[in-house]
């Protein structure tokens, strides 16, 4: 009996060890990557990714696929422009070519173009997500933000999305739950206590 | 009688081991469901202005990040680098990918001065 019980305990310990290894943090080998072959400028990265696509063709596709891009260009506030410029690492001499304001249930956004990059910018604080203009014209763009307490707890997640014309709803997932939100004027937004993922855009 | 006790002991042992295996399977099953777990990368590391911290490559489908002093950008090396930036201190940003794959999570200090950064990866 002793031997059997000992075997059972050893098996339990081994299983627990496997579980712990799988779920514990693993940042012991993290390193500063200055000098490593890792792109650090969002600007350089997008320009490189879109190098084969003519700017005019990508911009035309964006206008064709998103009604908001066909509206009269507005002007992003100077402070927000500076924030976007710093976040992206935009070189001096490259200016904002156009900017379109979008209103969502969770606040305003700006859609802006800089050469081959198209970005969605949160009007409140300048959080942004960018991709190549050609990609945004085809698939839209998502910006996922949240607040953080001093203790490092993440809360108040908000997903902002940009969707091509013809998209009526966006199906989102929060944990194991699915929900749909209405797309208005090429934009949609939703908030939740946990991370929100875009599952698909629906016509 | 002696053999009956022995058989019972073996039965208890086998049942115990089976229970542990079932618990393990249940835990693994829940971990691989759509509710992903998280683990940290570059957590509490000070990154110089313009610098980037890279975490250890792991199976992930999303990266979170925030900075204590100002905004940061997050992404993975395999997807070309940082693709989304937070709005400032106390605000985070999350970049999600459509599938789980082994990727190297990155957090980039897009400010001019050092900040302590916090990265979290979305794992199965």
Interface residues (C-beta under 8 A of the other chain):
Chain A: X1 X4 X5 X7 X8 X11 X12 X15 X18 X19 X22 X23 X24 X25 X26 X27 X28 X29 X30 X31 X32 X33 X34 X36 X38 X39 X40 X41 X42 X45 X48 X49 X83 X86 X87 X88 X89 X122 X124 X125 X126 X127 X128 X129 X130 X131 X142 X143 X144 X145 X146 X147 X148 X152 X154 X157 X173 X175 X176 X195 X197 X198
Chain B: X5 X6 X9 X10 X12 X13 X14 X16 X17 X20 X21 X23 X24 X27 X28 X31 X33 X34 X35 X37 X39 X40 X41 X42 X43 X45 X47 X48 X50 X51 X52 X53 X54 X55 X56 X58 X62 X64 X66 X71 X73 X77 X80 X81 X82 X83 X84 X85 X86 X87 X88 X90 X91 X92 X93 X94 X95 X96 X104 X106 X108 X110 X111 X112 X118 X119 X120 X122
